[in-house]
Amino acid sequence: MTQSLPTYSAGLGFLCEARQVQPCTSQTGLTAALQTRVGRFFFPTLSLPSSLTKTVTKKPASAAHRHKQATAQDRPLEPPVFLASSTRPKLAMFRCGIAYPRCRWIVPLLLLFAIIFDIIAIAATSGWVTDEEGKTHYASMWEQYHGRNDQWESKSLMEFSWAQAVAALMILGLLILIGAFILSCVALCCTLNVTLLPVIGVMLIVVVVLQVIALIIYPVKFNEQIFEGHYYYTWAYGFGWGATLLCIGCAVLFCCLPRYEDELTGLAKTKYLYTSA
């Protein structure tokens, strides 16, 4: 027994993507499937040419099979089932935020850089002041040098009271900065101790005041008493200001961090700065 069945149309293919459809075994079932309304779309009965048909050979069916087939044809066609929005595949989403618990070690690291900058500025044997050409006169925080062609004569600046005050202020600021660094490691890296954060902020403010006074006194007094021409304040003096600026920024952070205790402990919900569509 042979029967010509048309191949699936594009409309029926769309229907099969929305739900799993059993293949139709009769022309009547295929026509009913093609006339099924899907959402707002309606697929009419298609008349396909004989060239697009294929021959299917069937074996004679038993009485039980014919009864089962007739029952299946009389059963009403179920409406198409679509995937809910929650079960549809979602596109990958990119989000960018700040993980406060993982960033607690950054502020002590900044203080460590400030300590290194201060040590460079204090221990440098040159680089605070140099003449315009850099060939006859230069100075550090401790000494000044005159000469030419690798023949230099050094003279201590510690005979001046202002130079002694500059050295004392810079060293005292460095010692307080080291203490603030140790407390910051205890308060942020080991365990979170919010009560120590304002104390560290006050210590850093003291460091800033001491070093700003020292870094202002040095050029003013140097120009008044040792000035011999055009001078430049160079790299070692710049490291002193770099340490001071780092202390200013860290002092502000330590004074503000107690307001973000929940974020530091990870109890607050993460706030994302950017979320892709």
N, C-alpha and C positions, 0 to 999 in steps of 0.2 A: 504494500500500500504506500503510495507516494503522495506528498503534499507540498505545494510551493509556498514558501514563507518569505516575506520580504525581510531584508536586512534591517538592523536598527537604524532609526533616523537620528538626526542631531538632537531633536527634541527629546527623544527617549533616552539618549545618552546623558543629557542634562538631568533628567529625572533619576537616572541610575547613580549619578554622583551625589544626589541628595539623600537617597536611601537605597537599600539593596532590593532590587525588583526581580522577582522570579521570571524566567523567560516564558513568553506566551507560547502555548502549543496549538493555538487555533487562530484563525483570521479574526474571529469575533473578539477574543481576548486582546489581540494586538491593537485592534481598532479602539477598544475601550481604553487601553493604556495610552494611546496617542491622543485621545480626546480628554485626558485627565488634566484638570486645571492645576498648575503649579504656581503658587503665589499669585501674581498678577498676570502670568503668562498663560496662554491657551494654545495648545498644539492641535490643529485640526487633523483630520484623517488625510494621510498622504497617499497619493496614487503613484506608485513607483513602476518604472518600465520593467518588462519581463527580463531584460538583460541583467538587472540587479537582483533577481531572485535566485534562490538556490534550492536544489531538490534534496529533500531529506527522506530517507527510506526508513519506514517504521515496520516493526514486526507486528503481527496481529496481536492485539491486546486481549487479555483475559476478561471475563465478566467482572471480576472484582476491580480490576484496573480501570475498566470503562466506567464503573460506578463511581470510583474515587475521582476520576477525571471530570465526570459530569458534576459532581458535588463541588469541585474546585472552581469550575466555570460559573456555577450559580452563586458562589460566594461573592459579595460586593467587594469591589476593589478598595483597599485601604488608602486613605489620603497619604500623600508623600510626607516623610519625616525629615525635618531639617535639623542640623546641629545647633544647639543653643550657643549663644555668644560666649558663654563661659567655657565651653568645650572646644571652641575653635582654636586653632594654633595661633599663638601670639608672636609678634615680632620681638626680637631682642631689644631690650631697653637699656640705655646707658645712663647712669646716675653718678654725679660727682659731689662729694660732701667731705666734711672734716671729721675724722675719728679722733675726738679729744683724748680718750685714754691712751692712744698710741702716740700722741704728740707731746706728752708731758715731759719727755726727755729733751725736747728741743730748746727750751729756755735755759736749763743748766748748760747745754752745749754752747749757747750764745755767751753765757758768763765765762765759760772756759776760753773762748776766743778773746774775750775782753782781757782776761788775765794774761794771755800770751802777748797781746798787743801792748799791754802795760809793761811787761818784762822787756820786750824789745825796745820800747821807748826809754826805759830807765837804764838798761845795760848797754845801750849803743854808745860806741866811742866816737861817733860822728853822726851827722844827719839831722841835727836840730837847726843849726844855722850854717849857712855857707855864703861866701861873697858872690858877686854877680858872675864871675868867671870860674869860681870854685878852685882857684889855684894858689891863693895867698892866705886865706883866713877861713877857718871853719870852727865849729864848736859843737860840743855835746851838752848834756845837762850838767856834767861835772867839770869839764875842762874846755879850754879854747886853744887853738893851734895857729901859729904864724909861721910862714916860711915859703919856700919855693924849691922846685926840683928835688923832691924827696928829702929836703933838709928842713925839718920842722921843729919849732920850739913850742913846748906845751906850757900852759899856765893854768893853774887851778882856778876855777870859778868859786870855790868854797870860801875864798877870802871875802866874798861879798855876802852880806846878810840876806839879800833877796834870793841869791842862788841857794843858800842853805834852806830858806823857807820853801822854795820850789821843790828841792829834793825831799824835804820832810813831808810836804803835802802829798807828793806823788807816791812815796813809799807807804805812808799811812793809808792812802786810798787803796793801794794794792793789797795791803793786809786785810782791810775791811772787805774788799772784793773777794779775796780768797775765802774769808769766813762766810760771806753770802753764798758763794758757790757750794761750799760744803753743806750749808743748811738747805739749799735748794735741792741737792741730791737726796738728802734725807726726807724732805717734804714731798717731792714729786716722784723720784725714781724708786726709792725703797718702798715706802707706803705713802698714801695721800694724807698729808697733815695740813689742813686748810688754815689752821691757826698760825702756822709759821709763815705763810705767804705774805701777809702785811708787814711782818717784821723784816723779811728779806727786802721788800720794797723800800722800807725806810732806810735800811742799810745802804742800798744802792743810791738813794737820793743823797745821802751823806757823801758817798764816793764821788758822785757827780759834782757836788758843791766843792769839795776839796780839789779835784783835778781841774775844774774850770778855773778856779782861782790861780792854781799853779801855772796853767797854760796861758793865762792872761798876763800874770806878773812877769814871766820870762821874757817875752818879746818887748814889753814896755820898758823894763829895766835894762835889757840888753841894748836897745836903741838909745837910751839916755846915757849910758856910761861907757859902752864899748863900740858904739857905732863909728865906723870908719869909711863908709861908702854904701853901696847898694847891696842888700842882703836878701837871701831867700830862706824861708823856713821849709825844710825839706822832709824827707821820708820818716825819720824817727819822731820828729815833732808831729807829723801826721798820724803815726801810730798811736800817739797819746790821745789825740782827738778822736780817733777811731774807737779806742777803748771807752772813752767818755760817752760817745753817741750810743754804743751798745748798752752801756749802763742805763742811759736815759730810757731806751726802749724797753729793757727788761724791768726797770722800776715800774713803768706804766703797766706792763703785763702782770707783774706780781700783785699790784694793787687792785687789778680788775679780776684776777682769777678766782677769788672767793665767791664772786657772783655766779660762777659757772661750776659749782661743786657737783651738781647732778651730771653735767656733761663730762666732767673729768672722771667720775666714778662709773660712767656708762649707764646710769639709770635713766637719763633723758633720751627721748627719741632723736635719732640722727636727723639733722636738718641738711637737706641736699641743696647745694648751690646751683646745680644744673641737672636737668632731667630731659633726656631726648624724647621726642614725640613718639 
